[in-house]
Amino acid sequence: MDYLTVKEVAELKGCSERYIRKLIGNGYIFSESIINNSNGHICHSIPISALSEDLQAKYYARLKKETGLAPELKEEKEPLKKRLKGSEKAFEEYSEAERQEIAEWCDILREWQELRANYKKKTDFDSDFVGKCRIEHPNIQISESILYRKYKAYLENNYDSLIDKRGGWNRDKSKLDDDSIIWQSFLNLYLDQSKPSVSLCYRLTNAVISHEHPELADLIPSEACFRRKVKTLPFAVLEYSREGDKALNDHCKPHANRDKDNIYANDVWIMDNYTLDVIIKDAENSKKTRRLYITTVLDAKSNVLVGWNITENPDSNSTLDALRFAMLRFGIPKNLYFDNGREFTTLDIAGEQRNRKVSKDKKGNIPLTIAEKLGVKLTFAKVTNARAKVVERIHRIIKEQYCTAQYGYCGGNVVERPEIIKSRIKNGNIETEAELRETFADFADNIYNVQPYGSSETKYKGMTLIEVWNDSIAETSLRKASKEVLDLLMLRNAGFQKVKRDGVFIPYHGEKIWYYDKNVTWQHIGEKVCVRYDRNDLSSVRIYDEEDRYLYSWECADWLTTNYFNEDKEKLAELGRGQADVVKQIKMRSKELRGDITLTQKEGMKHLSKQNEGKFRIIMPKNIIPVTTSEPMPKVANGENIQVPINLKTIMKNAKKQKGDF
C-alpha cells in the first residue's frame, strides 16, 4: 500500500501542512504515527486509501504523468492462482465474496488490455472502456484512475488492492463493541426519555470516560461512529427507552389480526365518539361558534358507516340516538363493541356487563337493560387499548377527507390549525350546524360508504363497502324492528324503585321529575316497580313490575311541584284540588271496603269476652310444698301472731303528709 507524507498530501489537496495535521488530529484523515529517531518528532504516514476518491484519482494521474508508463499485460499469461503466488496470504484464505471480486477485476483488466492493444490513442479508449464497464458491472465502482490503480496492483501480484476496502482503513480504530464500557456508557445516556441528542451524549461520554477510565480515552472513536452505531439499534428498543411504554405498546407490541372470514355483516358493530375538527356557527347571522362531536357506528365486516349522531355532548343519549338511526337503516346487530366511556357503560344500557362498579343496593337488582331487550351482546375494549378499535381509523378518514374540506376546519391542534381560519370566523365564512349535518350525511353515504373495500378478503376485491355489506348480509339473516317497536325496546330506565306518596320519578340533570296517576298511584304505594321513559318525550313514563311486565303509564305530575316561597295562588289551588281528589278517592275506597256493616272494636271485645267465659280457672297440683320461716311473726294489739301486709304506696303517701305536701 502506498503512503504519503503530510507535505505530499497538502500539495495534492492544495492546502497548508498545518491544515492537514488538524484534519489528522480531529480524526478526519487516518495516519500511522512514527517517531523520528533523529529528532524525536512524530511523523505521519497517510495511506492512499485514507484519502478521498478525488485525491486518489489525482494522485494516480500525477503518477502516470511522471512515469510516462501505461499498464500492459505481460505476454506470459499465468493462471490466476500462480500470479498471486507472491501474496502474503493464500488465495484460499479469502472469503468467497472476496475471491469473486478478485476474479472479476482480473477478467476486467485482461479484457481491457486485449481491447486496448487495437487502439492507437489508448487513453481515448480507456474512457470508453470505463463507460462500458459501468453498464456491464453496475456492482463495482470504476473510473480511469481506479482502472490504472487496479492494474498496477494486478501487475504487482497485490490482490489486497483488488478488493474494495472503502471505509475499512480505520475499522480497528472506530469499532464499538456492544459490551465495551464506552458504548454502554453512551447508551446509558442516550436511551433515556429526556431524549438527549447524539452530540450531547458523545460529549458527556468523553467526559465520563476521561474521568472514570482514562486508559480508554484514546480509544473513543469519532461522533460519526456513534451515529452509525445508533442506527443499528432496534427500533423497538429506541421507542421504549426514549418514548416510554405507550409508544412501545402503540408501535411495537404485536396485536391480534382479527380474521373477518368467520363473521358476516351485522355480526359486530363498533361504536366510538370523535370531536369534529370543524368550527361552526349556530345560525347564518350568528356570531357564536362552537365545535360538535360525532358518535359513529361501524360495521366490522364491511367497514360501512351504518349510523352516526352529531351532538354537543357525547353522552348515553347520543349513543342511543346513533344506534337507533343505524338500526332503522341496517337492522339490529348481534354484537356491539364499546369503549369504556360513561356514555357506553351507563347502567340501563350495559347493566352489570360494564367495567364499572355497581353499588351494593343495585347489584343483582337491575332491570332488563336496553341491550338485553334488543338481544344484543356487548363487548368492551380493554382500557387504553384504542388500537383494537377499527373505528379509530375511520375517524382519521373523517378528519382527512371530510373535516379538511370544510371552511371551518381548525385542525386537531395548534400545529394543524390553518392560518386562514381566523379570518373565516371573523367574516362568518364557516358552516352552520344545519349545513354540517347535511354535508356529513352526504359524505358518509355518497363518498365514504361507496369507496373501494380495502381489506384482505380477496372475494370482495373490486367491490365498494356497501356492496360488501349487501353481499355478506345475503348469506345470513337480518333482524329488523319497526320504528314503534324500536322505540319501546330502547326506552331508558331509572332502575327499580318503590312507589312513594308522590309517585315515581326519573333523574334529570340532578333533579327529580315526578309522575303520578290520581286514580292508580295511591293504590300501589310501597310496591317495587321499574320506570321506563323516552328520553325525547318526558311527558309520561311506563311502569313495569319486577319481571318486566307492563303495568301502567303515568303522566308528569307538574301540579306536585311548587316554589318554596311566594307560591302562585292558582298553583296552590291546583295542588289542593289534586290532594283533595286523592284523599277523597282513598276515603271512598275505604268506605267501599267496609260495606254496610257498622262494627266497633269495643263491641268486638265484648263478643270475644263472652266467647271465652268459663275458660279461665286455676287448677292446683296435688303435690304442694309449703314455704315457712323461722322468724317470729309480728304481734297485733290483741296479742295474736298475725302477718300484716306492707303497702309501699301507703307508706309513701303518709311520708308526703308528714312533709306537708298534702
C-alpha positions as CSV (number, residue, x, y, z in Angstrom):
1,M,0.0,0.0,0.0
2,D,1.3,3.5,-0.9
3,Y,1.9,6.0,1.8
4,L,2.2,9.8,1.6
5,T,3.7,12.4,3.9
6,V,1.8,15.4,5.3
7,K,3.6,17.6,2.8
8,E,2.7,15.4,-0.2
9,V,-1.0,15.3,0.9
10,A,-1.0,19.1,1.4
11,E,0.4,19.6,-2.2
12,L,-2.1,17.2,-3.6
13,K,-5.0,18.9,-1.8
14,G,-3.7,22.4,-2.4
15,C,-3.7,23.5,1.2
16,S,-1.2,24.0,4.1
17,E,0.5,21.3,6.0
18,R,-1.0,22.7,9.2
19,Y,-4.5,22.1,7.9
20,I,-3.7,18.5,7.1
21,R,-2.3,18.0,10.6
22,K,-5.5,19.5,12.0
23,L,-7.6,17.0,10.0
24,I,-5.5,14.2,11.3
25,G,-5.8,15.4,14.9
26,N,-9.6,15.6,14.5
27,G,-9.8,12.1,13.1
28,Y,-10.9,13.1,9.6
29,I,-7.8,11.6,8.0
30,F,-6.2,8.4,9.2
31,S,-2.5,8.2,9.6
32,E,0.1,6.0,11.0
33,S,2.3,7.9,13.5
34,I,6.0,7.2,13.5
35,I,8.6,8.7,15.9
36,N,11.6,10.1,14.1
37,N,14.7,8.6,15.8
38,S,16.9,11.6,14.8
39,N,14.8,14.4,16.4
40,G,12.0,12.6,18.3
41,H,9.3,14.3,16.3
42,I,6.1,12.5,15.3
43,C,5.9,11.8,11.5
44,H,2.5,11.0,9.9
45,S,2.3,8.4,7.1
46,I,-1.0,8.6,5.3
47,P,-2.2,5.6,3.3
48,I,-3.6,6.4,-0.2
49,S,-6.8,4.6,0.7
50,A,-7.5,7.0,3.5
51,L,-7.8,9.9,1.0
52,S,-11.0,10.8,-0.8
53,E,-11.6,9.3,-4.2
54,D,-10.9,12.5,-6.0
55,L,-7.5,12.9,-4.3
56,Q,-6.7,9.3,-5.1
57,A,-7.5,9.8,-8.7
58,K,-5.4,13.0,-8.7
59,Y,-2.5,11.1,-7.2
60,Y,-2.5,8.3,-9.7
61,A,-3.0,10.7,-12.7
62,R,0.1,12.6,-11.5
63,L,2.0,9.3,-11.0
64,K,1.1,8.2,-14.5
65,K,2.3,11.5,-15.9
66,E,5.5,11.4,-14.0
67,T,6.4,7.8,-15.0
68,G,5.0,8.0,-18.6
69,L,4.2,4.3,-18.4
70,A,0.9,2.7,-19.5
71,P,-0.1,-0.6,-17.9
72,E,0.4,-3.5,-20.3
73,L,-0.2,-7.2,-19.9
74,K,2.7,-9.5,-19.8
75,E,3.0,-11.9,-22.7
76,E,3.1,-14.8,-20.3
77,K,-0.5,-15.5,-19.1
78,E,-0.2,-17.4,-15.9
79,P,-3.2,-18.8,-14.1
80,L,-4.7,-16.5,-11.5
81,K,-3.6,-18.7,-8.7
82,K,0.1,-18.7,-9.8
83,R,0.1,-14.9,-10.5
84,L,-1.0,-14.3,-6.9
85,K,1.8,-16.5,-5.6
86,G,3.7,-13.7,-4.1
87,S,0.8,-12.5,-1.9
88,E,1.1,-12.5,1.9
89,K,-2.0,-14.7,2.2
90,A,-3.0,-17.7,0.1
91,F,-5.9,-17.1,-2.3
92,E,-8.0,-19.6,-0.4
93,E,-7.7,-17.7,2.8
94,Y,-10.0,-15.0,1.5
95,S,-13.8,-15.3,1.7
96,E,-15.9,-16.4,-1.3
97,A,-17.1,-12.9,-1.9
98,E,-13.6,-11.5,-1.9
99,R,-12.4,-14.3,-4.3
100,Q,-15.2,-13.5,-6.7
101,E,-14.3,-9.8,-6.5
102,I,-10.6,-10.5,-7.3
103,A,-11.6,-12.8,-10.2
104,E,-14.0,-10.2,-11.6
105,W,-11.3,-7.5,-11.6
106,C,-8.8,-9.8,-13.2
107,D,-11.3,-10.5,-16.0
108,I,-11.9,-6.8,-16.5
109,L,-8.2,-6.0,-16.6
110,R,-7.4,-8.7,-19.1
111,E,-10.3,-7.7,-21.3
112,W,-9.2,-4.0,-21.1
113,Q,-5.6,-4.9,-22.2
114,E,-6.7,-7.1,-25.0
115,L,-9.0,-4.5,-26.5
116,R,-6.7,-1.6,-25.7
117,A,-4.0,-3.1,-27.9
118,N,-6.1,-2.4,-31.0
119,Y,-6.1,1.3,-30.5
120,K,-3.5,3.8,-31.4
121,K,-4.7,6.5,-29.0
122,K,-5.2,4.3,-26.0
123,T,-6.2,7.0,-23.5
124,D,-9.3,7.8,-25.5
125,F,-10.2,4.1,-25.4
126,D,-9.8,4.0,-21.6
127,S,-12.7,6.4,-21.1
128,D,-14.9,4.4,-23.4
129,F,-14.0,1.1,-21.7
130,V,-14.8,2.7,-18.3
131,G,-18.3,3.6,-19.6
132,K,-18.7,0.0,-20.9
133,C,-17.8,-1.4,-17.5
134,R,-20.2,0.8,-15.7
135,I,-23.0,-0.7,-17.7
136,E,-21.8,-4.4,-17.6
137,H,-20.7,-4.3,-14.0
138,P,-23.0,-1.9,-12.0
139,N,-22.0,-3.5,-8.8
140,I,-18.5,-2.1,-8.8
141,Q,-17.2,1.5,-8.8
142,I,-14.9,2.2,-11.7
143,S,-13.1,5.2,-13.2
144,E,-9.9,5.7,-15.3
145,S,-7.8,6.3,-12.2
146,I,-9.3,3.3,-10.4
147,L,-8.6,1.2,-13.5
148,Y,-4.9,2.2,-13.6
149,R,-4.6,1.6,-9.8
150,K,-6.2,-1.8,-10.0
151,Y,-4.0,-2.8,-13.0
152,K,-0.9,-1.7,-11.1
153,A,-1.9,-3.9,-8.2
154,Y,-2.5,-6.8,-10.6
155,L,1.0,-6.5,-12.1
156,E,2.5,-6.4,-8.6
157,N,0.5,-9.5,-7.5
158,N,-1.1,-7.4,-4.8
159,Y,-4.6,-8.8,-4.8
160,D,-5.4,-6.9,-1.5
161,S,-5.7,-3.8,-3.6
162,L,-8.2,-5.6,-5.9
163,I,-10.7,-5.8,-3.1
164,D,-12.9,-2.8,-2.3
165,K,-12.0,-1.8,1.2
166,R,-13.6,1.6,1.3
167,G,-14.4,2.6,4.9
168,G,-12.2,-0.1,6.3
169,W,-9.0,1.8,6.8
170,N,-10.0,2.9,10.3
171,R,-12.1,-0.1,11.2
172,D,-10.0,-1.1,14.1
173,K,-9.9,2.4,15.4
174,S,-13.6,3.2,15.2
175,K,-15.1,-0.1,16.3
176,L,-17.6,-0.1,19.2
177,D,-18.2,-3.5,20.7
178,D,-21.6,-4.0,22.3
179,D,-20.1,-4.9,25.6
180,S,-17.5,-2.1,25.7
181,I,-17.5,0.4,28.5
182,I,-17.5,3.3,26.1
183,W,-20.6,2.1,24.2
184,Q,-22.5,1.1,27.3
185,S,-21.8,4.4,28.9
186,F,-23.1,6.2,25.8
187,L,-26.3,4.1,25.8
188,N,-27.0,4.8,29.4
189,L,-27.1,8.4,28.5
190,Y,-28.8,8.1,25.1
191,L,-31.5,5.6,26.0
192,D,-33.4,8.0,28.2
193,Q,-36.9,9.5,28.0
194,S,-35.4,13.0,28.2
195,K,-34.2,12.2,24.6
196,P,-30.8,13.8,24.6
197,S,-29.1,14.3,21.2
198,V,-26.2,12.1,20.0
199,S,-23.8,15.1,20.2
200,L,-24.7,15.8,23.8
201,C,-24.3,12.1,24.8
202,Y,-21.0,12.0,22.9
203,R,-19.6,14.9,24.8
204,L,-20.8,13.5,28.2
205,T,-19.4,10.1,27.3
206,N,-16.0,11.7,26.6
207,A,-16.1,13.4,30.0
208,V,-17.2,10.3,31.9
209,I,-14.6,8.0,30.3
210,S,-11.8,10.6,30.7
211,H,-12.6,10.8,34.4
212,E,-13.6,7.2,35.3
213,H,-11.5,5.3,32.7
214,P,-8.6,7.5,31.5
215,E,-6.9,4.5,30.0
216,L,-9.7,4.2,27.4
217,A,-9.9,7.9,26.5
218,D,-7.7,7.5,23.4
219,L,-9.9,4.6,22.1
220,I,-13.1,6.8,21.9
221,P,-13.9,7.0,18.2
222,S,-15.5,10.0,16.4
223,E,-19.0,11.2,16.9
224,A,-19.9,9.9,13.4
225,C,-19.0,6.4,14.5
226,F,-21.5,6.7,17.4
227,R,-24.2,8.0,14.9
228,R,-23.7,5.0,12.7
229,K,-23.8,2.6,15.7
230,V,-27.1,4.2,16.9
231,K,-28.7,3.4,13.6
232,T,-28.1,-0.3,14.3
233,L,-30.1,-0.2,17.5
234,P,-33.5,-2.0,17.2
235,F,-36.4,0.4,16.6
236,A,-38.4,-1.2,19.5
237,V,-35.6,-0.5,22.0
238,L,-35.4,3.1,20.9
239,E,-39.2,3.5,21.2
240,Y,-39.4,2.0,24.7
241,S,-36.3,3.7,26.1
242,R,-36.8,7.2,24.6
243,E,-40.6,7.4,24.3
244,G,-42.0,5.1,27.0
245,D,-44.5,2.3,27.5
246,K,-47.3,3.9,25.4
247,A,-45.1,4.2,22.4
248,L,-43.9,0.7,22.9
249,N,-47.5,-0.6,23.0
250,D,-48.7,1.6,20.1
251,H,-45.8,0.9,17.7
252,C,-44.0,-2.3,18.7
253,K,-46.2,-4.6,20.7
254,P,-47.8,-7.2,18.4
255,H,-51.6,-7.3,18.3
256,A,-54.0,-9.9,17.1
257,N,-55.1,-9.5,13.5
258,R,-58.9,-10.0,13.5
259,D,-60.0,-12.6,11.0
260,K,-63.1,-11.4,9.2
261,D,-63.7,-14.6,7.3
262,N,-65.9,-16.1,10.0
263,I,-68.2,-13.1,10.5
264,Y,-70.9,-11.6,8.4
265,A,-72.4,-8.2,8.1
266,N,-74.2,-7.0,11.3
267,D,-72.4,-9.6,13.4
268,V,-70.4,-6.9,15.1
269,W,-70.9,-3.1,15.2
270,I,-68.2,-0.9,16.7
271,M,-69.1,2.5,18.4
272,D,-67.0,5.4,19.5
273,N,-67.0,9.2,19.8
274,Y,-64.9,11.7,17.9
275,T,-64.5,15.5,18.1
276,L,-65.1,17.0,14.7
277,D,-62.2,19.4,13.8
278,V,-64.7,21.9,12.4
279,I,-65.8,25.2,14.0
280,I,-69.4,26.1,13.2
281,K,-71.8,28.9,13.9
282,D,-75.3,28.5,15.4
283,A,-77.1,30.2,12.5
284,E,-76.4,32.1,9.4
285,N,-76.0,35.6,11.0
286,S,-74.9,34.3,14.4
287,K,-71.5,35.2,15.9
288,K,-71.5,32.3,18.4
289,T,-69.2,29.5,17.4
290,R,-68.6,26.0,18.8
291,R,-67.4,22.5,17.9
292,L,-69.6,19.4,17.8
293,Y,-69.0,15.7,18.5
294,I,-70.0,12.7,16.4
295,T,-70.9,9.2,17.7
296,T,-70.2,6.7,14.9
297,V,-71.4,3.2,14.4
298,L,-69.2,1.0,12.1
299,D,-69.9,-2.5,10.7
300,A,-66.9,-4.6,11.4
301,K,-67.3,-6.9,8.4
302,S,-67.7,-4.3,5.7
303,N,-66.4,-1.1,7.4
304,V,-69.6,0.6,6.4
305,L,-70.6,3.6,8.5
306,V,-74.1,2.3,9.3
307,G,-75.1,5.1,11.6
308,W,-74.0,8.3,13.4
309,N,-75.3,11.1,15.6
310,I,-73.8,14.7,15.7
311,T,-74.2,16.2,19.2
312,E,-73.0,18.9,21.5
313,N,-72.5,16.4,24.3
314,P,-71.4,12.8,23.6
315,D,-73.5,11.2,26.4
316,S,-75.5,8.0,26.6
317,N,-78.4,9.7,24.8
318,S,-76.2,10.3,21.8
319,T,-75.1,6.7,21.9
320,L,-78.7,5.5,21.7
321,D,-79.6,8.1,19.0
322,A,-76.8,6.9,16.8
323,L,-77.6,3.2,17.5
324,R,-81.3,3.8,16.8
325,F,-80.5,5.6,13.5
326,A,-78.3,2.7,12.5
327,M,-80.9,0.0,13.4
328,L,-83.6,1.7,11.4
329,R,-81.3,1.7,8.3
330,F,-79.5,-1.6,8.6
331,G,-81.3,-3.8,11.2
332,I,-80.3,-5.0,14.7
333,P,-76.7,-6.3,15.1
334,K,-75.7,-9.4,17.1
335,N,-72.8,-7.8,19.0
336,L,-71.8,-4.3,20.0
337,Y,-68.1,-3.4,20.6
338,F,-67.9,-0.5,23.0
339,D,-65.3,1.8,24.5
340,N,-65.2,2.2,28.4
341,G,-66.6,5.7,28.4
342,R,-69.5,6.5,30.6
343,E,-71.6,7.2,27.5
344,F,-71.4,3.4,26.8
345,T,-71.3,1.9,30.2
346,T,-74.4,3.6,31.7
347,L,-76.4,1.2,33.9
348,D,-79.5,0.9,31.7
349,I,-77.5,0.2,28.5
350,A,-74.8,-2.2,29.8
351,G,-76.1,-3.3,33.3
352,E,-73.5,-5.3,35.2
353,Q,-71.6,-6.1,32.0
354,R,-69.9,-2.8,32.1
355,N,-66.4,-2.3,33.6
356,R,-67.7,0.0,36.3
357,K,-68.6,-0.7,39.9
358,V,-72.2,-1.3,40.8
359,S,-73.5,-0.1,44.1
360,K,-74.5,-2.8,46.6
361,D,-78.1,-1.8,46.6
362,K,-78.3,-2.3,42.8
363,K,-76.0,-5.3,42.4
364,G,-78.1,-8.2,41.2
365,N,-81.2,-5.9,41.3
366,I,-81.0,-4.2,37.8
367,P,-83.9,-4.2,35.4
368,L,-83.5,-5.7,31.9
369,T,-81.1,-3.4,30.0
370,I,-81.6,-2.0,26.6
371,A,-79.0,-4.4,25.2
372,E,-80.8,-7.4,26.7
373,K,-84.2,-6.2,25.4
374,L,-82.7,-5.8,21.9
375,G,-81.0,-9.2,22.2
376,V,-77.5,-7.7,21.6
377,K,-74.3,-8.9,23.2
378,L,-71.9,-6.3,24.5
379,T,-68.1,-6.4,24.4
380,F,-65.9,-3.7,26.0
381,A,-62.5,-2.8,24.8
382,K,-59.6,-3.2,27.2
383,V,-58.7,0.0,28.9
384,T,-56.2,2.2,27.0
385,N,-56.3,-0.3,24.1
386,A,-57.6,2.1,21.3
387,R,-55.6,0.1,18.7
388,A,-58.2,-2.7,19.0
389,K,-60.9,-0.4,17.6
390,V,-61.0,-0.2,13.8
391,V,-63.4,2.8,14.2
392,E,-60.3,4.9,15.2
393,R,-59.1,4.6,11.6
394,I,-62.5,5.8,10.3
395,H,-62.2,8.9,12.5
396,R,-58.9,9.6,10.8
397,I,-60.5,9.3,7.4
398,I,-63.3,11.6,8.5
399,K,-60.7,14.1,9.6
400,E,-58.5,13.9,6.5
401,Q,-61.3,13.7,3.9
402,Y,-64.3,15.5,5.4
403,C,-63.1,17.9,8.1
404,T,-60.3,19.4,5.9
405,A,-62.8,20.1,3.2
406,Q,-64.9,22.4,5.4
407,Y,-64.4,26.2,5.6
408,G,-64.4,25.9,9.4
409,Y,-61.6,23.3,9.6
410,C,-59.5,24.1,12.6
411,G,-57.2,21.1,12.9
412,G,-56.7,18.8,15.8
413,N,-54.0,21.0,17.5
414,V,-52.2,24.3,17.1
415,V,-49.8,22.9,14.5
416,E,-52.5,21.7,12.2
417,R,-54.7,24.8,12.5
418,P,-54.7,26.7,9.2
419,E,-54.0,30.5,9.4
420,I,-57.0,31.4,7.4
421,I,-59.5,30.1,9.9
422,K,-59.3,33.3,12.0
423,S,-60.4,35.5,9.1
424,R,-63.1,33.0,8.1
425,I,-64.6,33.0,11.6
426,K,-64.3,36.8,11.8
427,N,-66.1,37.2,8.4
428,G,-68.6,34.4,9.2
429,N,-67.5,32.3,6.3
430,I,-67.9,29.0,8.2
431,E,-70.7,26.3,8.1
432,T,-73.8,26.4,10.3
433,E,-74.9,23.4,12.3
434,A,-77.6,22.5,9.8
435,E,-75.1,22.6,6.9
436,L,-72.6,20.4,8.8
437,R,-75.3,17.8,9.4
438,E,-76.3,17.8,5.8
439,T,-72.8,17.7,4.3
440,F,-71.7,14.9,6.6
441,A,-74.7,12.7,5.7
442,D,-73.8,13.3,2.1
443,F,-70.1,12.4,2.7
444,A,-71.0,9.3,4.7
445,D,-73.3,7.6,2.2
446,N,-72.1,9.1,-1.1
447,I,-68.4,9.2,-0.6
448,Y,-67.2,7.0,2.3
449,N,-69.6,4.1,2.1
450,V,-69.0,3.7,-1.7
451,Q,-65.2,3.8,-1.6
452,P,-63.3,0.6,-2.6
453,Y,-63.1,-2.2,0.0
454,G,-59.5,-2.4,1.2
455,S,-59.5,-5.5,3.4
456,S,-57.6,-8.7,2.8
457,E,-60.6,-10.8,1.7
458,T,-59.9,-11.5,-2.0
459,K,-63.5,-12.4,-2.8
460,Y,-64.5,-8.8,-2.2
461,K,-61.8,-7.3,-4.4
462,G,-63.0,-4.5,-6.6
463,M,-66.2,-4.0,-4.5
464,T,-67.3,-1.0,-2.6
465,L,-68.0,-1.0,1.2
466,I,-71.8,-1.0,0.7
467,E,-71.5,-3.8,-1.9
468,V,-69.6,-5.9,0.6
469,W,-72.3,-5.4,3.2
470,N,-75.0,-6.3,0.7
471,D,-73.2,-9.4,-0.4
472,S,-72.4,-10.5,3.1
473,I,-75.9,-9.9,4.6
474,A,-77.3,-12.0,1.8
475,E,-75.5,-15.1,3.2
476,T,-77.1,-14.7,6.7
477,S,-80.3,-13.4,8.4
478,L,-81.3,-9.8,9.3
479,R,-83.1,-8.8,12.4
480,K,-85.3,-5.8,11.8
481,A,-87.7,-3.9,14.0
482,S,-90.2,-1.2,13.2
483,K,-89.9,2.3,14.4
484,E,-92.6,1.8,17.1
485,V,-91.1,-1.4,18.4
486,L,-87.6,0.0,18.4
487,D,-88.8,3.0,20.4
488,L,-90.3,0.6,23.1
489,L,-87.2,-1.6,23.2
490,M,-84.9,1.4,23.6
491,L,-86.7,3.2,26.4
492,R,-84.4,4.4,29.1
493,N,-84.9,3.1,32.7
494,A,-84.3,4.7,36.1
495,G,-83.8,1.3,37.8
496,F,-86.1,-0.2,40.4
497,Q,-87.8,2.0,43.0
498,K,-90.7,1.8,45.4
499,V,-93.8,3.8,44.7
500,K,-93.8,6.8,47.1
501,R,-96.6,9.1,48.2
502,D,-95.6,11.4,45.4
503,G,-95.5,8.6,42.8
504,V,-92.3,7.7,40.9
505,F,-89.5,9.8,39.5
506,I,-86.7,9.9,36.9
507,P,-83.4,11.8,37.4
508,Y,-82.9,14.7,35.0
509,H,-79.8,16.9,35.3
510,G,-79.6,16.4,39.0
511,E,-83.3,17.0,39.6
512,K,-86.2,14.6,40.0
513,I,-89.2,14.7,37.7
514,W,-92.3,13.1,39.4
515,Y,-95.0,11.1,37.8
516,Y,-98.4,10.4,39.3
517,D,-101.8,9.0,38.4
518,K,-104.5,10.3,40.7
519,N,-106.6,7.2,40.2
520,V,-103.9,4.5,40.5
521,T,-100.7,5.7,42.2
522,W,-102.1,5.8,45.7
523,Q,-103.2,2.2,45.4
524,H,-99.6,1.0,44.9
525,I,-97.6,3.0,47.4
526,G,-94.6,0.8,48.6
527,E,-94.6,-1.5,45.6
528,K,-91.4,-2.1,43.7
529,V,-91.5,-1.1,40.1
530,C,-89.3,-0.2,37.1
531,V,-89.8,3.2,35.4
532,R,-89.0,3.4,31.7
533,Y,-89.1,6.6,29.7
534,D,-88.5,8.1,26.3
535,R,-85.5,10.4,26.5
536,N,-87.1,12.7,23.8
537,D,-90.5,12.8,25.5
538,L,-90.6,13.2,29.2
539,S,-94.3,13.9,29.5
540,S,-95.1,10.4,30.6
541,V,-93.4,7.2,31.8
542,R,-94.2,3.5,31.6
543,I,-94.4,1.4,34.7
544,Y,-93.2,-2.3,34.8
545,D,-93.1,-4.9,37.6
546,E,-90.0,-6.8,38.7
547,E,-90.5,-9.3,35.9
548,D,-90.6,-6.5,33.3
549,R,-94.3,-6.8,32.6
550,Y,-96.0,-3.6,31.6
551,L,-98.4,-2.2,34.2
552,Y,-99.4,1.5,33.7
553,S,-98.5,4.7,32.0
554,W,-98.3,7.7,34.4
555,E,-98.2,11.4,33.4
556,C,-95.8,14.1,34.6
557,A,-97.1,15.5,38.0
558,D,-96.4,19.2,37.5
559,W,-99.1,20.0,40.0
560,L,-96.9,18.5,42.8
561,T,-94.1,20.9,42.2
562,T,-94.4,24.4,43.7
563,N,-92.0,27.3,44.6
564,Y,-90.6,27.4,48.1
565,F,-91.6,31.0,48.7
566,N,-94.3,33.2,47.1
567,E,-96.3,30.3,45.6
568,D,-98.7,31.2,42.9
569,K,-102.3,31.0,44.1
570,E,-103.5,29.1,41.1
571,K,-100.6,26.6,41.5
572,L,-101.6,26.2,45.2
573,A,-105.2,25.8,44.3
574,E,-104.3,23.1,41.7
575,L,-102.2,21.3,44.3
576,G,-105.0,21.5,46.8
577,R,-107.5,20.1,44.3
578,G,-105.3,17.3,43.4
579,Q,-104.6,16.4,47.0
580,A,-108.3,16.6,47.9
581,D,-109.2,14.4,44.9
582,V,-106.7,11.7,46.0
583,V,-107.9,11.9,49.7
584,K,-111.5,11.6,48.5
585,Q,-110.7,8.5,46.4
586,I,-108.9,6.9,49.3
587,K,-111.8,7.6,51.7
588,M,-114.3,6.3,49.2
589,R,-112.3,3.2,48.6
590,S,-112.1,2.7,52.4
591,K,-115.8,3.0,52.7
592,E,-116.4,0.6,49.9
593,L,-114.2,-2.0,51.6
594,R,-116.2,-1.6,54.9
595,G,-119.6,-2.2,53.3
596,D,-122.9,-1.7,55.2
597,I,-121.8,-3.3,58.4
598,T,-121.0,-1.0,61.4
599,L,-118.9,-2.7,64.0
600,T,-116.6,-1.1,66.6
601,Q,-113.7,-2.6,68.4
602,K,-115.5,-2.2,71.8
603,E,-118.3,-4.3,70.5
604,G,-115.9,-6.9,69.2
605,M,-114.2,-7.0,72.6
606,K,-117.5,-7.7,74.3
607,H,-118.2,-10.6,72.0
608,L,-114.8,-12.0,72.5
609,S,-115.1,-11.9,76.3
610,K,-118.4,-13.7,76.2
611,Q,-116.9,-16.3,73.9
612,N,-114.2,-17.0,76.4
613,E,-116.3,-17.0,79.6
614,G,-115.5,-20.0,81.8
615,K,-112.2,-20.8,80.2
616,F,-110.1,-19.1,82.8
617,R,-109.6,-21.3,86.0
618,I,-106.6,-22.2,88.2
619,I,-106.1,-25.9,89.0
620,M,-103.6,-26.6,91.9
621,P,-101.4,-29.7,91.8
622,K,-101.7,-32.4,94.4
623,N,-98.1,-32.1,95.5
624,I,-97.9,-28.8,97.2
625,I,-94.7,-27.8,99.2
626,P,-95.4,-25.3,102.0
627,V,-92.9,-22.4,102.5
628,T,-92.2,-21.3,106.2
629,T,-89.8,-19.1,108.1
630,S,-88.1,-19.3,111.5
631,E,-88.5,-15.6,112.3
632,P,-91.3,-14.7,114.7
633,M,-94.4,-13.2,113.2
634,P,-95.3,-9.6,114.3
635,K,-97.9,-9.3,117.0
636,V,-101.0,-7.2,116.8
637,A,-102.9,-5.4,119.6
638,N,-104.8,-8.4,120.9
639,G,-101.5,-10.4,121.1
640,E,-102.2,-12.8,118.3
641,N,-99.5,-13.5,115.7
642,I,-101.0,-12.1,112.6
643,Q,-99.0,-11.3,109.5
644,V,-99.5,-7.6,108.4
645,P,-99.1,-6.9,104.7
646,I,-96.8,-3.9,103.9
647,N,-98.2,-1.4,101.4
648,L,-95.4,0.8,99.9
649,K,-97.9,3.2,98.3
650,T,-99.5,3.8,101.7
651,I,-96.0,4.4,103.2
652,M,-95.1,6.9,100.6
653,K,-98.4,8.7,100.9
654,N,-98.0,9.0,104.6
655,A,-94.5,10.4,104.2
656,K,-95.7,13.1,102.0
657,K,-98.4,14.1,104.5
658,Q,-95.8,14.4,107.2
659,K,-93.7,16.7,105.0
660,G,-96.8,18.9,104.4
661,D,-97.1,18.1,100.7
662,F,-100.8,17.4,101.2
